[in-house]
Amino acid sequence: MTDTLAKTPLADWHAAHGGRMVDFAGWLMPTHYSSIVEEHLATRTAVGVFDISHMGRLWFVGDAAARYVDSLVTRATAAMSPGRIRYALVTNDAGGILDDVLVYNLTTTANEPARLVVVNASNRPKLLNWFAAHPAPAGVELRDGTVATAMIAVQGPRAIELVAPLTSSPVGELKYYTACHARLGDVEAVVSRTGYTGEDGFELIVPAAAAERLWQGLVEAGAQPVGLGARDTLRLEAGMPLYGHELNEQIDPYQAGLGSSVDLQKPSFVGQATLAQLRDDAARPRRVGLAVAGRRIPREGATLLSAERLIGHVTSGTFSPSLERTIAMGYVEPAFSPPGTELVVEVRGHRDTATVVALPFYQRGAAPQRAASLSSAGKGSIA
């Protein structure tokens, strides 16, 4: 199996240091090294380091790059200030979500005007075909930088403490969702104040050949290597959707609770006309957070019931290491989406009570020890 999978520049390090390697979206990736709970809590309380090199890094270069990218994403990015980053969606003509992406207003190292678009690993081939089917204007070049570079996330309260000494650039002064070019030692890098854990931190893009040296240095400085398992529990606590679970081509941004990521007033983009019609359609299922009474974890596909009637499905679930209770996300009929609504979740023939709660489950700065006091929060947000 492993011979057919793509490998990040850090794959050999992971295997040599106890990483349990699996196939993830066609990439050989670690799920964990020690335990998911240990890696999760290390990120919440100190700092974790994640290999996210499997994510796609697509550079659109040229004077018209900003306008071209703007025609394919749901938010206005053409007028962003230099260094700004914006979360956006790529939608199809029916308003379905092809991917959720980050768009960077960042020149290339040769100071060419550009947009960097970071996409999900599983969607990179699909998006490359999508971009090819929506040709860029003359003078705009698509450069896929995924294989030539590595991407490392440093997340947690100690992230600045580890990254700032690596560079003379004032990366600690970067605002959330901004980025810059910087030198990490002798390595050219893109440093962004972004992440997918709900914690403060950075995402670093460096040449593939420099990845292992940077990674090893971060580990020796005290960062806990973290695999995909804890990355999933961290993002779920933070209420962040995962493509293939909460997002897909049959779900539109309004259903997913991502209406703020759609700017219908911006110049035309693919899916805009349909989304304008869907915005006020209140009849479709809605994404919700669920606090589950029992310890059984409802996985994707578990059914949600009210008065013995099927009213929705779970899309993701876990036992939250920070909150010490079972949490989940799913889609339910709109009448059952207000926080405080009590439902029944059926897991492998067993039934537990599930209460709809506001997202996110966990907010930055809420110490994991708060779990005991939150476990009886019941209705409304549990963080």
Secondary structure as GFF3:
##gff-version 3
##sequence-region A 1 383
A	DSSP	three_ten_helix	2	4	.	.	.	ID=ss1
A	DSSP	beta_strand	6	7	.	.	.	ID=ss2
A	DSSP	alpha_helix	11	16	.	.	.	ID=ss3
A	DSSP	beta_strand	21	24	.	.	.	ID=ss4
A	DSSP	beta_strand	27	30	.	.	.	ID=ss5
A	DSSP	alpha_helix	36	45	.	.	.	ID=ss6
A	DSSP	beta_strand	48	51	.	.	.	ID=ss7
A	DSSP	beta_strand	56	61	.	.	.	ID=ss8
A	DSSP	alpha_helix	65	70	.	.	.	ID=ss9
A	DSSP	beta_strand	85	91	.	.	.	ID=ss10
A	DSSP	beta_strand	97	105	.	.	.	ID=ss11
A	DSSP	beta_strand	114	119	.	.	.	ID=ss12
A	DSSP	three_ten_helix	121	123	.	.	.	ID=ss13
A	DSSP	alpha_helix	124	133	.	.	.	ID=ss14
A	DSSP	beta_strand	141	144	.	.	.	ID=ss15
A	DSSP	beta_strand	149	155	.	.	.	ID=ss16
A	DSSP	alpha_helix	159	163	.	.	.	ID=ss17
A	DSSP	three_ten_helix	164	166	.	.	.	ID=ss18
A	DSSP	three_ten_helix	171	173	.	.	.	ID=ss19
A	DSSP	beta_strand	179	184	.	.	.	ID=ss20
A	DSSP	beta_strand	187	192	.	.	.	ID=ss21
A	DSSP	beta_strand	201	207	.	.	.	ID=ss22
A	DSSP	three_ten_helix	208	210	.	.	.	ID=ss23
A	DSSP	alpha_helix	211	220	.	.	.	ID=ss24
A	DSSP	beta_strand	224	226	.	.	.	ID=ss25
A	DSSP	alpha_helix	228	237	.	.	.	ID=ss26
A	DSSP	three_ten_helix	259	261	.	.	.	ID=ss27
A	DSSP	alpha_helix	272	278	.	.	.	ID=ss28
A	DSSP	beta_strand	286	292	.	.	.	ID=ss29
A	DSSP	beta_strand	303	306	.	.	.	ID=ss30
A	DSSP	beta_strand	309	320	.	.	.	ID=ss31
A	DSSP	beta_strand	325	332	.	.	.	ID=ss32
A	DSSP	three_ten_helix	334	336	.	.	.	ID=ss33
A	DSSP	beta_strand	342	347	.	.	.	ID=ss34
A	DSSP	beta_strand	350	357	.	.	.	ID=ss35
A	DSSP	three_ten_helix	368	370	.	.	.	ID=ss36
A	DSSP	alpha_helix	371	374	.	.	.	ID=ss37
###
